[in-house]
Amino acid sequence: MSLDGRSARGADDDAATDAAAVALLAGDPLEVAPRLLGSVLHGRGVAVRITEVEAYRGADDPGSHAFRGETARTRPMFQGAGHVYAYFTYGMHTCVNLVCGEAGTASGLLIRAGEVVHGAELALERRRAGSERAIPHRDLARGPARLAQALGVSLADSGSRLAPLDRPELDRLRLEVAPPLTFAAIATGPRVGVAGPGGDGEAHPWRFWIAGDPTVSVYRPAVSRRR
């Protein structure tokens, strides 16, 4: 088994999914996003409590990868609630999304940041990538690329299903759904790095985070390149 924790799996294992996670993700992403905060995303030997997400509404959302329709890259977004959509950005980073809604709607949630609550040493090893640089615990999964790296996510995960929570031996992500937070505990604002109409914070205040949590990423406006 390698550092990312991958192992062989069979067709029956690939079909297994988590009913509670799918039920949560089956709704509109704007409703699911705040509900997802505080839940724990389990990766390969690492678990992250989700503190920040961004909602994307598919064909109706100019900020979404799916806005111009289905492509080979975005196909997992069209597969329905409980699937994973991973993509490579800026030529060097992987980011991870959880697909929402019915198949064909292409809605999803970008998991932007979280707190490592299990497997901190492994997360640090992955983040260091062979170096000896110091990384504060709060920064281990503070940002979408850091979070994906800490969990051991790669492009190979795109199109996979969330595994049942009680099947840690499966080579897939798992979601531990937490009780909903109070309205007062949640903050909203514009999405990070989204240009054009989709980046309008008044029309699309679709970034949700736990107010005051130190693991939430720093807001940065759009630059002249695609996310």
C-alpha positions in Angstrom: 0.0 0.0 0.0 1.3 3.4 -1.0 1.4 6.7 0.9 -2.0 7.7 -0.5 -3.4 4.5 0.9 -4.7 3.0 -2.3 -5.4 -0.7 -2.6 -7.1 -3.1 -5.0 -11.0 -3.1 -5.1 -13.7 -5.0 -6.8 -16.9 -4.2 -8.7 -19.2 -4.9 -5.8 -17.1 -2.5 -3.6 -17.4 0.2 -6.3 -21.2 -0.1 -6.2 -21.5 0.3 -2.4 -22.5 3.7 -1.2 -23.7 5.5 1.9 -27.5 6.1 2.1 -27.2 8.9 4.8 -24.7 10.8 2.8 -26.6 10.5 -0.5 -29.8 11.6 1.3 -28.1 14.7 2.5 -26.5 15.5 -0.8 -29.7 14.9 -2.8 -31.0 18.4 -2.2 -30.3 21.8 -3.8 -26.6 22.8 -3.2 -27.6 26.1 -1.6 -29.5 24.1 1.1 -27.0 21.3 1.4 -23.9 23.6 1.7 -24.6 25.0 5.2 -25.9 21.6 6.3 -22.6 20.0 5.4 -20.5 22.3 7.6 -19.3 20.3 10.7 -19.5 17.0 9.0 -16.4 14.9 8.6 -14.9 13.8 5.3 -12.9 10.6 5.7 -10.0 9.9 3.3 -7.2 7.5 3.2 -6.1 7.4 6.8 -7.1 11.1 7.4 -10.4 12.7 8.4 -11.3 16.4 8.1 -14.1 18.3 9.8 -15.5 20.5 7.0 -15.5 24.2 7.9 -15.9 25.9 4.5 -17.7 24.9 1.2 -18.8 26.6 -2.0 -22.0 25.8 -3.8 -22.2 25.4 -7.6 -25.5 25.1 -9.4 -24.6 23.4 -12.7 -26.1 24.7 -16.0 -27.7 27.7 -14.2 -24.5 28.8 -12.6 -22.0 30.8 -14.7 -19.3 30.0 -12.1 -19.6 26.3 -12.5 -17.5 24.0 -14.6 -20.8 22.5 -15.9 -22.1 25.8 -17.1 -21.2 24.9 -20.8 -22.5 21.4 -20.6 -21.0 17.9 -20.0 -17.5 17.1 -21.1 -15.2 14.2 -20.3 -13.8 16.3 -17.4 -17.1 17.3 -15.9 -19.0 14.0 -16.5 -18.9 13.1 -12.8 -20.9 16.2 -11.9 -23.8 14.9 -14.0 -23.9 11.5 -12.2 -26.0 12.6 -9.2 -25.8 12.9 -5.4 -23.0 11.0 -3.7 -20.5 11.0 -6.4 -17.1 12.7 -6.2 -15.8 15.3 -8.8 -12.1 15.9 -8.6 -10.3 18.3 -10.9 -6.7 19.6 -11.5 -6.2 23.3 -11.3 -3.4 25.7 -12.1 -1.4 22.8 -13.4 -0.4 21.5 -10.0 -3.3 21.1 -7.5 -6.2 18.7 -7.1 -9.5 19.9 -5.6 -12.5 17.8 -4.5 -16.2 18.3 -4.8 -19.2 16.3 -3.7 -22.0 16.1 -6.3 -25.5 17.1 -5.3 -29.0 16.7 -6.6 -30.4 14.4 -9.3 -28.4 12.9 -12.1 -28.1 15.4 -14.9 -28.4 18.6 -12.8 -24.6 18.9 -12.3 -24.7 20.6 -9.0 -22.0 20.2 -6.4 -20.1 21.5 -3.4 -16.4 22.4 -3.5 -14.9 21.4 -0.2 -12.7 24.4 0.5 -11.3 23.9 4.0 -11.4 21.9 7.2 -9.8 20.8 10.4 -7.8 17.5 10.4 -9.4 15.5 13.2 -7.7 12.2 12.5 -4.4 11.2 10.9 -2.6 14.5 11.4 0.8 12.9 11.1 -0.1 11.3 7.7 -1.7 14.6 6.6 1.5 16.5 7.5 3.6 13.9 5.6 1.5 14.3 2.5 1.5 18.1 2.7 5.3 18.2 3.2 5.8 16.0 0.1 9.3 15.0 1.2 10.4 18.4 2.6 10.9 19.3 6.3 8.9 22.5 6.2 6.9 23.4 9.3 3.1 23.5 8.7 0.8 24.6 11.5 -2.0 22.2 12.3 -4.7 24.7 11.3 -3.1 24.9 7.8 -3.1 21.2 7.0 -6.4 21.4 5.2 -6.9 25.1 5.0 -7.8 25.6 1.3 -9.2 23.2 -1.3 -5.8 21.9 -2.7 -4.4 21.4 0.8 -7.5 19.6 1.9 -7.4 17.2 -1.1 -3.7 16.6 -0.6 -4.1 15.9 3.1 -6.9 13.3 2.4 -4.9 11.6 -0.4 -7.4 12.6 -3.1 -6.3 12.5 -6.8 -8.0 12.7 -10.2 -8.5 8.9 -10.0 -11.2 9.6 -7.4 -13.3 11.6 -9.9 -16.5 9.7 -10.7 -16.3 7.4 -7.7 -19.1 7.1 -5.1 -18.9 8.0 -1.4 -18.4 4.7 0.4 -20.5 3.6 3.4 -19.2 5.1 6.6 -18.8 1.6 8.1 -16.6 0.4 5.2 -13.2 2.0 5.9 -11.4 -0.7 4.0 -12.8 0.6 0.7 -10.5 2.8 -1.3 -12.9 5.8 -1.4 -14.0 8.9 0.5 -16.6 8.6 3.2 -18.9 11.2 4.7 -19.8 11.3 8.4 -22.9 13.5 8.6 -23.0 15.8 11.7 -26.0 17.5 13.3 -26.8 20.9 11.7 -25.2 24.0 13.0 -27.2 27.0 14.1 -27.9 29.8 11.7 -25.8 32.2 13.7 -22.8 29.9 13.4 -22.6 30.1 9.6 -21.3 33.0 7.5 -21.7 33.5 3.8 -20.0 35.5 1.0 -18.7 35.5 -2.5 -16.9 32.5 -3.9 -13.2 32.5 -4.1 -11.5 33.2 -7.5 -14.7 33.1 -9.6 -14.7 35.7 -12.3 -17.6 37.3 -14.2 -21.2 37.0 -13.2 -20.6 33.9 -11.1 -18.3 35.9 -8.9 -20.8 38.5 -8.0 -21.1 38.3 -4.2 -24.5 39.9 -4.1 -26.0 37.6 -6.8 -24.1 34.5 -5.7 -23.1 34.7 -2.0 -22.6 30.9 -2.3 -19.5 30.4 -0.1 -20.5 29.1 3.3 -18.2 28.7 6.3 -18.2 28.3 10.1 -17.9 31.8 11.5 -14.7 32.4 13.4 -13.1 29.0 12.7 -9.3 29.4 12.2 -9.2 26.7 9.5 -11.3 28.7 7.1 -9.3 29.9 4.0 -8.5 33.5 3.2 -10.8 35.1 0.7 -9.2 36.0 -2.6 -11.0 37.7 -5.6 -10.8 36.3 -9.1 -7.7 36.5 -11.3 -7.6 36.1 -15.0 -7.5 32.3 -15.2 -10.0 29.5 -14.7 -10.4 27.8 -11.3 
